[in-house]
Amino acid sequence: MTAAALALGDDALVLSHRLAEWAGRAPVLEEEVALANLALDLLGQARALLSLAGDEDELAFRRDERRFTNVQLVEQPNGDFAHTIVRQLYYATWQELLYGQLATGGGELAPLAAQCRPETAYHRDHAVTWTLRLGDGTPGSHARMRRAVPALWRYTAELFEPVPGLAGVDWPELRAAWTQRVTATLTEATLPVPPPAAPAVWSAGGGRRGIHTEHLGRLLAEMQHLHRSHPGATW
């Protein structure tokens, strides 16, 4: 379970930091509060999961990027608001479905997954609402969503690689359910659904094995700076 808790905890921690970067920059005040709340939800999940794998502070602030096991999707930069929303749609849909399976699968993470399910449902609802609003909105918002959808799609296949030690997950069923939900949302938002990646088309992979894009190193440098600069400091 340690490896599984670490992987899911890293997902939540990295995405939490990405969403927190919107503080003071969101398009409207209400959305700034909403994104901050999403980030706090994910940070709480990260703390609970990382504490199952070891000391949460050491794991968050003392590891280098090759020891993080998050999927590459969550480390992608925020880009514009449409880019952030598409990233949220892909991840939150996956997380809600995954935690639903974990909550009923009887594994060691079942109690935590059940506790987090209301949060994951809200995160997906938030992403769906904004996907529909932007995709079927102005010509400008539609164009930005059309760029974001395929740009981030290449990072989604990694979501369905089995996580070592994670019991109670039917990965083919998870992928089928995710594809159905995301396809329905994009279609309703008048956005084209990318085709499945052909073997010759590059897609992301390796995050669970510590292979990351250049973006994670920069994120960690910012996130870990204070802790590494003042080791052992207390408030």
N, C-alpha and C positions, 0 to 999 in steps of 0.2 A: 504493500500500500504506500510505502514511503515515496517511491518513484512516481506513482500516480498522483499523490497529493502534491508533490513538488511540481509536476507538469501543470496541473490545473491551477495551482497557486501562482505559478509564474505567469500563466495566461492572464489571470485576474490582476496581478500586480502591475504588469507592463501596460495593459490597457487602461487601468486606473490612472496611471501617470499620464498617458496620452490624453485622456479626457480632461484631466486637471489642467492641462496646458491651455484649455479654452478659457480659463478664469480671466476675466477682464477683456476678452476678445470675442465672445459669442455675439451673434447678430442681434439679439434682443435680450433684455435683462431677464425675462422669464426663462429663456433657454439657458442662460448662464447658470441660473440656479438649478435647472434640471440636469445639466451636464455635470455640475458639481455633485449632485446627489447620486448620479450614476457612478461617478468616480469613487465616492465614499462607499457605496454598496460593494463595488468590486474590491476596494481596499479591505473591507471587512471580510469578504470571502477569502482574499489572499492571506490575511492574518490567520484565519482559522485553518486553512489548508497547510500553510507553511509550518504552523506550529505542530502539525502532525508529522512533519518531516524533520524537525529539529528546532533550533533557535530561530525564530522568525526574523529578528533583526540581523543576525549574522547572515542568514540566507538572502535577505533582501539587499543588504548593503556591503557585504564583503566578498561576494562572488564576482568573478569576471564573466564576460559575455559567453564564453565557451561553456560555462557551467550552468547557464540558464537553459531551460527546456521548454520554453513557450513556443507556440506556433508563430510563424513569421507574420501572419496576418496582423496580429495585435501590435507589432512593433512598427508598422508602417506609419509614416508621418500623417498628421491630421489633414494636410492639404487645405482645400476650401471646405466650407460647411457640408457641401454635397458629398465630398469624399469621406468625411467623417461619418455621415449618416449611412452610406453604403457599407462601410466597414462595420458599423454597428448592426446593420441588418443581417449581414452574413454571420457575424459572431454571436449575436444575441439569439438568433434563431437556432443556431447550433447548440448554444449553451442551454437554452430552455429544453430542447429535446433531449440532450445528453443527461441533464440533471433529472429530467422526468424518468428516464430509464434507470438511472442510478438510485433514485428514491424508492423505486419499487423492486429493485434487483436483489435486495437482501445482502449486499456487500457491506464492507466496513464504512464506506462513505455514504451509505443510505441515509442516516440521520441528518448529516450535514446537507446533503443534496435536497432533502425534503424541506429543511429549514430555508434554503436559498431559493426554492422554486417561485415564491411570490415575487421576489426581486427579478429573477430571470424573465418572468412573464411580463413584468412592467417594462423591462429594458427592450424586449422585443416589440411590445405595443408602441413604445415611444419611437423606435426605429421605423416601424411600419407606417405610423402616422406621418412622419416627416418624409418618408419615401414617396408616399402618395401625394403629399402636398407639393413637393418639389418636382417630382416626375411629371405630374399633370398640372403644373403651375404655369409660370411665365416661360417664354421661349428661352430666356437666359438660364433659369433654374433647370429646365428640361435638358438643355445642352450640357450643363455641368454634370448632371446625373448620368447622362449617356456616356460621358468620358469616364466617370468614376466606376460604373458597373463593370466594364471589361478590365479596367486597370487593376482592380482588386480581386476579380474572379480567379485569376491565376494562383492566388494564395489560399483558395478554399479547399483544394483536394487534400491538403495536409491535415485538415480537420478530421478526416475520416481514416487516418492511419491509426490502428489500434495502439492504445497507450499501455505500456507494460504495467502489469499489476492492477489494471482497472477492470474489476469483475462486474458482471451484470449488464454488459453493453452489447447490443446486437448492432455491429457497425454497418452492415449493408442496409438494415432497416433504418438506421439513423440517417444514412446518406439519402435514401429514397424519400424519407419524410422531409428532410431539409430541402431537397431539390424541389419537391412539390410545393412547399410553403413559400420558398423564395421565388419560384417561378410564378406562382399566383400573385404575389405582391408586385413583382416587377411588371407583370402583364397588366394588372389593374392600374399601375402608375404610368402606363403607355410607354414603357421602356423595353427595349429588346433584351431577350434573355440570351446570354452567350452560349454557344454550343459547347458540348463536352470537349475537353482538350484532347486533341489528337496526339498520338505518341510522339510525333515530331515537334509538337508545340511545347515550349518550356513552361513548366509550372513549378511553384515553390515546393520546397521540401527540405527536411533536415533539421528543422527547429527543435524537434524533440531530442535530437542527438547533439545539440549545441552548435549547429551550423546556422548562422544568422546573417541578415543583411547588414549593411554598414550603419543602418539607422539605430540598431540596438545599442551599439557602443556609445553613440552620442547621447542617447536617452539615459543610459546608466551613469555616464560621466556627470550628468546633471543631477540625477536622482541620488547618487551616492556621495556627492561632493562633501556635504556637511559632515556626514558620519565618518568618512575617511580622513577629513581634515582635523577632526577633533575626536579621536578614538577614546571611548570610555566616558565621554562627557555625559552629564545628566542635567535635567532641567530643574 
